Amino acid sequence: MFYTYILLSSKSHLFYVGSTKDLKTRLLLHNSGQVKATKPNIPWRLVWYCGFLTEREAKDFEQYLKTGSGRAFAYKRLISVALAKDFSQGRKSSPKHDVPKPKAKDSHA
């Protein structure tokens, strides 16, 4: 499984979009300063992710989210929904370093 993900910086409130095969390790790398692009804005919190069967699909969706229309889609449909869910569940704004396990797809959808 490959993942496209969106991080939120607790320091600067900027978002970062990336893709990876190992989401948990990648988040640890972002928060330990080992990723040059995200080092200045540590700590980062995972706000959204999606699994894909191929690396190409994950990379293609990452690239789409980095376009103008992709950013608009991400803010409207992914980020705002994820943050609203956080607030409705009473979560604090402090970063979470754990990565939720992917849920099994519902075969009745």
C-alpha positions in Angstrom: 0.0 0.0 0.0 1.2 3.5 -0.8 -0.1 6.7 0.8 -0.7 10.3 -0.1 -0.9 12.5 3.1 -1.4 16.0 4.4 0.4 17.3 7.4 -0.3 20.5 9.4 2.5 22.4 11.2 1.6 23.3 14.7 4.3 26.0 14.6 3.4 27.8 11.4 0.0 26.4 10.5 1.3 25.6 7.0 0.3 22.4 5.3 2.5 19.9 3.6 1.5 17.3 1.0 3.6 14.1 0.4 3.4 10.5 -0.5 5.2 7.4 0.9 5.0 3.6 1.3 5.6 3.8 5.1 3.4 6.5 6.6 4.4 5.9 10.2 8.2 6.2 9.5 7.7 9.1 7.2 5.8 11.1 9.9 8.7 10.3 12.3 11.2 11.6 9.8 9.2 14.8 9.3 9.1 15.4 13.1 12.7 14.6 13.7 14.0 17.2 11.3 15.3 14.7 8.7 13.1 16.1 5.9 14.7 19.4 4.6 11.4 20.8 3.4 9.6 20.4 6.7 12.4 20.9 9.2 11.8 24.6 9.8 8.1 24.0 10.8 8.3 21.1 13.3 6.1 19.7 14.8 3.8 18.3 12.2 0.5 16.5 12.7 -1.1 14.1 10.2 -4.5 15.5 9.3 -5.4 13.3 6.3 -4.2 10.3 4.3 -5.4 8.0 1.7 -4.1 4.6 0.6 -3.4 3.5 -3.0 -2.5 0.2 -4.6 0.4 1.6 -6.6 3.1 4.2 -6.0 2.2 5.9 -9.3 -1.4 6.5 -8.1 -0.2 8.0 -4.8 2.4 10.2 -6.6 -0.2 11.3 -9.1 -2.7 12.3 -6.4 0.1 14.1 -4.5 0.9 16.1 -7.6 -2.8 16.9 -8.2 -3.1 18.2 -4.6 -0.1 20.5 -5.3 -2.0 22.2 -8.2 -4.3 25.2 -7.8 -7.5 23.2 -8.2 -6.0 20.4 -6.1 -5.2 22.8 -3.2 -8.8 24.1 -3.4 -10.1 20.6 -3.3 -7.9 19.6 -0.4 -8.9 22.6 1.7 -12.6 22.3 1.0 -13.0 18.5 1.1 -10.1 17.0 3.1 -8.4 19.5 5.4 -11.5 21.4 6.6 -13.4 18.1 7.2 -10.5 16.6 9.1 -10.0 19.7 11.3 -13.8 20.0 11.9 -13.8 16.4 13.1 -10.9 17.1 15.4 -12.7 20.0 17.0 -16.0 18.2 17.3 -14.3 15.3 19.1 -12.7 17.8 21.6 -9.1 17.2 20.5 -6.5 19.7 21.5 -4.5 21.5 18.8 -1.3 19.9 19.9 0.3 17.6 17.4 -0.4 13.9 17.4 2.5 11.6 16.4 0.6 8.4 16.1 -0.7 7.3 12.8 -4.1 5.6 12.7 -4.4 2.2 11.1 -6.0 2.2 7.7 -9.6 1.0 7.9 -10.9 -1.9 5.8 -13.0 -0.9 2.8 -16.7 -1.3 3.3 -17.9 -3.8 0.7 -21.5 -2.4 0.9 -20.6 1.1 -0.4 
